[in-house]
Amino acid sequence: MEAAKGSSPFAFYAFYQLYAHLNPGKINTFSLEEIARILYPGFKIDYNEKTSLFITWKKKSNKHHRENTNEGSYLLRGCIGTFAKMPIAHGIEKYSLIASLEDRRFSPIQKRELPDLKCSCNILSHFKIIFQGGNNPNGDIFDWELGKHGIELYFKQPKTGTICSATFLPDVMPEQHWNKEDTFANLIEKAGYWGNISEIMNNFEIYFIKVIRYEGNKSSITFEEFEKKINGMDNKNTSSY
């Protein structure tokens, strides 16, 4: 699959799903194939390929409202995806709405928020187990690169033995200015464990079950760019309502 820089058919199609959901019957219906052909000619997509992905929604903060569009002016508004592999179009259609409407950390995104949103689509690949726990633990939990790899952690709670898991996408660590130790500590907290994190980290051979690294191909689009492109699609009248 072609690497995406900036906007892409994937990010546009993800934004389109929410836009259409919040404006029922008011815009034309387009497939991912039509969008790629008209707006991103030459962009190569294997529509039969099955892939893992995450959709992220961010909203302009009040402090920077309409002042600029750099990454620092946006705050997280929803992020959900899947490590299961599914056809790219179906995955975007499904998780665009789940991430925007069903992330339990946030209220569902409302129509009035659309102009302040940025949508990112992260296509995941190159999964590799870098640490495996058990009776004979092996591997290196630090065998990954900040900014290049995302990390998925499975670990056992010290008190209950409950299996917990969490992940961070590749761009999260640089955005938060975390090192690798910070990343694992925050993964443990994200998984819902608020006990003695140092105990887990100092004895990770006992508590860590599996550490997986992966890479992401991220593309993003702001509402301003989306609006220009969707108006261009409508003007071409390539599909009917």
N, C-alpha and C positions, 0 to 999 in steps of 0.2 A: 504494500500500500504506500502511496506517495506521502512523503513527509509534508506536514502542513506548517506553514509559517504565517502568523497573523490570522486573518480570516480564512475560512475554508468552507466547502459544502457541508461539512459535518457540523461546524459551529452554527452556520446559518440555518441548517435544517433543525437543529435543536431549538434555536430561538423561535423558529417558525412554528414549532409544535405548541409552545406556550402561547404565542401570539394568536394562533388560530383558535386555541382552546378558550382564550379570554375574549375573543371576538367572533363568536359562532355565526356562521353564515355570511360574514362580511368580507371575506377574502377568498380568492381562488384557491383551489386545491392543487398542490404540486407534489410530485414525487421527488425523492432524492436524486434520481436519474435526471429529471427535467431541470432541477436546480443546478446540478453540476454542469450539464450541457450548456445552459444559457448563461449562467453567471460565472462559472469557473471553467471555461473551455480549456481542454488539454489536461485537466486534473484527472489523474488516473485512479480509478476505484474498482476494486474487485467486489461486485455486489453479492457474490456467492461466498465470499470469505466470512468466517465467523470469528468474532473478536470480543475481547473484554473492553469495557469502557467506563468512564465516569463523566457525569455532567455536573458542572459547577455554575452556580448563579451568584453574582456579586452585584451590590447596589452602591451607587455613589453615596458617600457619607455626607451628612449635613454640613460638616466643616468645609468640604471641598465641593459642595453642590454646584454643578455646572461650571466650576472654575477650570478644571482640567480633566483629562481622561487617563492619567497615569495609574499604574497598578495600585499605588499607595492611597489613592482617593476612593477606592472601592472596598466595601466590607462584605464578608461572606453572608449570603442569603439562603444558601441551600447547596448541598453537595451529596449526591448518592450515585452509585454505579454498581457494577457487577463484575466479578471475576469469571463468571460463567461465560462461555463463548456463544454468541448468537449473531445472526446476520446483521450487518452494520445498520441498515435502515431501521429494522425492528428495534434494535437496541437503543438507538437515538430516540425514536418515537416513544418508547416506554419510559426510559430513564430521564428524559427531559421533563416530563410531567411529574414523575415521582420526586425528582430532586427539587422541583419548584413548588410542589404542593403538599408533599408528604414527609419532608424532613422534620422529624419531631423536635428538633432544636429551634425551629422557627415556625411562625404562622404561615399559612399558604400565601404565596405571592398574589397580589391583587392587580387588577387592570391598571389602576392609577400609577403603579410602580414601574410599568414598562419603560417609560422614557429614561429611567435612571439605571437600567440594568445592563450588565455585561454577561454574556454566556460563553462558557468554555466547554469544549469537548476534548477529552483526553483518551486517545486510543492506546490501550496497554498491550505490551508484548515483551518477549525475552524474559519470561519468568524463570527464576532459578532459586532452588533451595540452597541457602548458604550456611544454614545451621540446622542440625537435626538433633533433638534431645532424646532422652531415653536412657537405657542401661549403659549404652556406650555412646555418649554425646560426641558429635564430630562436626567440624566446620568452624567458620569464623564469623561471628555476628557483625563484624565491622568490615566485611568484604563487600563494600559498596561505595559509591561515589556520591557525595552531596551535590544536588542539582541535576544529577543524571538518573539516579534510581529512586523509585518509590520503595517503601518497606511495608511488608505485612508481617505482623507478629502474632503468634499463638503462644500463650503462656498459662501456667497453672497458678491459681491463687494460693498463697501460703496457708491460709486458715481453712478454707473450704475444699480446696482441690478442684474448684470449678474451672473449666477451660474458658478462657477469655481471648478475644482477638480484636485487633484494630489495624488500620492502615493509614498511611499518609502518602499522597501523591508526590511525585518528584519535586514539584515547585514549592511545596509547603515549607520544607526545611530552610531554603535560602530566604524565603519571604519572612520567616520567623527568626532568622539568624540563629538557628539551632546548630550545634555540632552533633555528632553521632550519639553521644551519651544523652544529650538533651532529647533527641528524637525518640529514643527508647523509653525514657522517663515519661514523655508526653503520650506515647502510644499506650503505656500502661494506664495512665490516667484516663485517656480517651476510652479505653475498654471498660471503664467503670470501677477501677480499683483505686481507692483513696487511702490505703494503708501505708506501710513502710516500704516505699519504692526502693530505697537503698538496699533493703534486705533482698529484694528480687534481683537487683542489678549486681550486687556483690556475689550472688549465688545463682547466676543465670543458667549455669550448667544443670542445675536442679529444676528450676522453674520454667525456663524457656522450652517450649515443645518444638517450635519450628519458626525459622526466620526466612522469609522469601523476599528477594529483590526483584524488581521489574523496571521496565522503561516505559515512558509515555510519549506519545506524539500529540502535543497540545495545540489547539487552534482556538481563537477567541474572536468574538464580534460584539461591538457595542450596539445599543439601540439605534444610534444615529446612522451607523453604517448599514444595519439591518433594514432600517426604514427606506433608505435610498435604494437598496437592492430589491426589496419587495415591491416597491413602486415600479421599478424597472421590469420586474417579472409581470406585474399586472398589465403594464402597457403593451406587452408583447402578445397578450391574449392567447397564451399557448394552451390554457386549460379552461374548463368551464367550472362554474360554481357547483 
